[in-house]
Amino acid sequence: MATDRRFFSTSQIELVTAVLDRIIPANDTMPGAGQIALEFLDDVIGRSPALKRSFATGLSEIEVYAQGTYHHDFVSLSGEERDEVLRHVETAQPAFFEALRRQTYNGYYTNSRIIELLGLENRPPQPNGHQIETGHLGLIENVKKRGTVYRVV
């Protein structure tokens, strides 16, 4: 990750990477979200005061619950323990968790590396992309016959 972070502190990087990797774990062919979506997430959060507050509270809740329940920080926990912590946080901080999940997916599935690994073309869909079917304008004839139904001011 670049050193010019917008939100995450150096000490939070390991925590956030571990959290992202539980949301979208790596497998034989695909990297985990911690490797792909971290910079995206940092940038998005760094641009929004509301997300900054939400993520500061949510990340704190992850560590507090991990310490209180398992007496270890989140990154030291097993996969099952991490999942339990995240389930608790999802219930305790639903707005944070929804933003975390949404932005993780956004950062992961819009990444050019992931797009290519999924076998998709890394290009915008328009204007050089998909062909658009020509519409059948005869379907709007009744609307045209009705004439003007608004007052010109």
C-alpha positions as CSV (number, residue, x, y, z in Angstrom):
1,M,0.0,0.0,0.0
2,A,1.2,3.5,-0.7
3,T,2.5,5.5,2.2
4,D,0.2,8.4,1.6
5,R,-2.8,6.9,3.3
6,R,-6.0,8.9,3.8
7,F,-7.5,7.1,6.8
8,F,-5.8,3.9,8.1
9,S,-2.9,4.2,10.4
10,T,0.1,1.9,10.1
11,S,-1.0,0.0,13.1
12,Q,-4.5,-0.6,11.5
13,I,-3.3,-2.0,8.3
14,E,-2.8,-5.6,9.6
15,L,-6.2,-5.5,11.3
16,V,-8.0,-4.2,8.2
17,T,-6.2,-6.7,5.9
18,A,-7.3,-9.5,8.2
19,V,-10.9,-8.3,8.3
20,L,-11.0,-7.9,4.5
21,D,-9.6,-11.4,4.0
22,R,-12.5,-12.8,6.1
23,I,-15.0,-11.0,3.9
24,I,-13.4,-12.2,0.6
25,P,-10.8,-14.9,1.4
26,A,-8.1,-16.0,-1.0
27,N,-8.3,-19.3,-2.8
28,D,-6.2,-21.2,-5.3
29,T,-6.9,-18.8,-8.1
30,M,-8.1,-15.5,-6.5
31,P,-6.3,-13.3,-4.0
32,G,-8.1,-12.2,-0.9
33,A,-9.6,-8.8,-0.5
34,G,-6.9,-7.7,2.0
35,Q,-4.4,-7.7,-0.9
36,I,-6.8,-6.1,-3.4
37,A,-9.2,-3.7,-1.7
38,L,-7.2,-2.1,1.0
39,E,-6.1,1.0,-0.9
40,F,-9.6,1.5,-2.4
41,L,-11.2,1.3,1.1
42,D,-8.6,3.7,2.6
43,D,-9.3,6.2,-0.2
44,V,-13.1,6.0,0.1
45,I,-13.1,6.3,3.8
46,G,-10.6,9.1,3.7
47,R,-13.0,11.2,1.6
48,S,-16.0,10.9,3.9
49,P,-16.2,12.3,7.4
50,A,-19.2,10.0,8.1
51,L,-17.3,6.9,7.0
52,K,-14.3,8.0,9.1
53,R,-16.4,8.2,12.2
54,S,-18.1,4.9,11.4
55,F,-14.9,3.0,10.6
56,A,-13.1,4.4,13.7
57,T,-15.9,3.1,15.9
58,G,-16.3,-0.2,14.0
59,L,-12.6,-1.1,13.9
60,S,-12.4,-0.3,17.6
61,E,-15.4,-2.5,18.3
62,I,-13.6,-5.4,16.4
63,E,-10.5,-5.1,18.6
64,V,-12.5,-4.6,21.9
65,Y,-14.7,-7.6,21.3
66,A,-11.7,-9.8,20.3
67,Q,-9.8,-8.8,23.4
68,G,-12.8,-9.1,25.7
69,T,-13.9,-12.4,24.3
70,Y,-10.6,-14.2,23.4
71,H,-8.0,-12.1,25.2
72,H,-6.1,-11.6,22.0
73,D,-6.1,-9.1,19.2
74,F,-8.1,-9.8,16.1
75,V,-5.2,-10.8,13.9
76,S,-4.0,-13.4,16.4
77,L,-7.4,-15.3,16.4
78,S,-8.2,-18.4,14.4
79,G,-10.5,-18.1,11.4
80,E,-13.6,-19.3,13.3
81,E,-12.9,-16.8,16.1
82,R,-12.4,-14.0,13.6
83,D,-15.8,-14.9,12.1
84,E,-17.5,-14.8,15.5
85,V,-16.0,-11.4,16.2
86,L,-17.2,-10.1,12.8
87,R,-20.7,-11.6,13.3
88,H,-20.9,-9.8,16.7
89,V,-19.8,-6.5,15.0
90,E,-22.3,-7.0,12.2
91,T,-25.0,-7.1,14.8
92,A,-23.6,-4.4,17.1
93,Q,-22.6,-1.9,14.4
94,P,-24.8,-2.7,11.3
95,A,-24.3,0.5,9.5
96,F,-20.5,0.2,9.8
97,F,-20.6,-3.5,8.7
98,E,-22.8,-2.7,5.7
99,A,-20.4,0.0,4.6
100,L,-17.4,-2.3,5.2
101,R,-19.0,-5.1,3.1
102,R,-20.2,-2.7,0.3
103,Q,-16.9,-0.9,0.0
104,T,-14.9,-4.2,0.2
105,Y,-16.9,-5.6,-2.7
106,N,-16.6,-2.3,-4.7
107,G,-12.9,-2.2,-4.2
108,Y,-12.4,-5.9,-5.0
109,Y,-14.7,-6.4,-8.0
110,T,-13.7,-3.2,-9.7
111,N,-10.0,-3.9,-9.5
112,S,-8.5,-4.6,-12.9
113,R,-6.6,-7.6,-11.7
114,I,-9.8,-9.3,-10.4
115,I,-11.7,-8.4,-13.6
116,E,-9.0,-10.1,-15.6
117,L,-8.9,-13.2,-13.3
118,L,-12.7,-13.5,-13.7
119,G,-12.1,-13.7,-17.5
120,L,-13.8,-10.4,-18.2
121,E,-12.5,-7.6,-20.4
122,N,-11.1,-4.7,-18.5
123,R,-12.9,-1.8,-20.3
124,P,-15.9,0.4,-19.9
125,P,-19.1,-1.1,-21.3
126,Q,-19.8,2.0,-23.4
127,P,-19.3,3.6,-25.9
128,N,-17.1,1.0,-27.5
129,G,-18.6,-1.9,-25.7
130,H,-21.9,-3.7,-25.9
131,Q,-24.2,-3.1,-28.8
132,I,-27.5,-1.4,-27.9
133,E,-30.6,-2.8,-29.5
134,T,-32.5,-0.3,-31.6
135,G,-35.8,0.4,-29.8
136,H,-39.2,0.0,-31.4
137,L,-40.5,3.6,-31.3
138,G,-44.0,2.5,-32.5
139,L,-44.7,1.7,-28.9
140,I,-44.8,5.4,-28.0
141,E,-47.4,6.4,-30.7
142,N,-50.2,6.6,-28.1
143,V,-48.1,9.0,-26.0
144,K,-47.4,11.2,-29.1
145,K,-51.1,11.3,-30.1
146,R,-52.0,12.5,-26.6
147,G,-50.1,15.8,-27.4
148,T,-48.8,18.3,-24.9
149,V,-50.1,17.6,-21.4
150,Y,-48.1,20.3,-19.6
151,R,-48.2,24.0,-19.4
152,V,-45.4,25.9,-21.1
153,V,-44.1,28.7,-18.8
